[in-house]
Amino acid sequence: MRLALSALILAASAAPAASQTLIPAPLPAASLTCAAVHLPKLPVCVATPRGLIFAPDRVEAERNAAFARAGEARFKRHFGRDTPPYALIIGQLTPDVRTTLRAAGIKAVLPWITADQQRAAYAEAVRRAAEARAKAAGPDSNKTAQAAVRAPQAAGLLDRNASIVPHELGHVWLIEAFWPGSGLDRAGHYGGPAADWLDETAAILMEDEQGTAERRDQFRLLYTGRARGAIQGRPDPLPIFLSKDHPMKNQQQMLQARAAASGSGAPQIVMMTETVRAGTGPGVDIGAGPRFYLQGRAFADFLIDRSGKAAIFADIATALARGASFEQWLAAEGQAHGLGSSLTETEALWRTWLQARFGPAAPGA
Ligand SMILES: [Zn+2]
């Protein structure tokens, strides 16, 4: 399902960011054992080398632990260090679960949903999209029926968890590994204190081989002007890509506001599939988010190719976490890594690299 590529899962938590300075330093991963943390509503725990996976049943725990383990290896490869100790909560991250995890010294936490919850969320998204289309098309339309036919795609979405779960963990790991204690920035950038392109690229680097291959294929279509549908458009010039806000930022803030208003403290997890985004209204560029991901994948490949270093992101994240801008990092280290010493020089190398890899750019690219 090609468009599942653009399926983006946003996880937002209403848990307050306050009092984070009081949280004890994370335990070394060696002390992270299932025996140390007891969560009554999530009775099954599986330990990975760096984290604990909690779920309501064994199947969910093992399945997600496999996704997480693969992500841990990718994080090490691209960021040159182990992931911070973390917990993956499959089911519901309630305030008492958060409290228990904090007491155990686990600060990096990702709430996720069970396969059943995912199916239900997808069915709901399809239903709402069908309603919106029927409303827009008028009573004589058969659009409702057409949308309903797409429900089986939920199964395809579940297959994407091998990519999506490590992706979402990547957001959490980047922040806790390089900006420890800052948590998810709920007012500023999309995911955290990192620049949005780096935050998203870190997550994209955690995706599995299938997801990675599909992003590359789609980027090729985008770059050569053959992309159709929502992602039709062109890659951004590098200075724009590297400085822009995440195109999904507004949706993220909407979710956070909704979660805060609910007062439950429970995570709100929404699948922003094509069907959901179809309801975002006229004039909204619904392809901007997906294109940002595709360019993130391509730019990551460019950085790795030019530097010859899979862990080039460790250098960049370290510099940015110290307060440098990407331009300052380029000026100091760019040439040593096969990049330019300025954005202008790097953009020229980027265009040359694109042409060598994909051929001539489409007009306007
Ligand atoms: Zn992401």
Residues whose N, C-alpha, C, O or C-beta is under 5 A from the ligand:
A	BS01	ZN	E200 A203
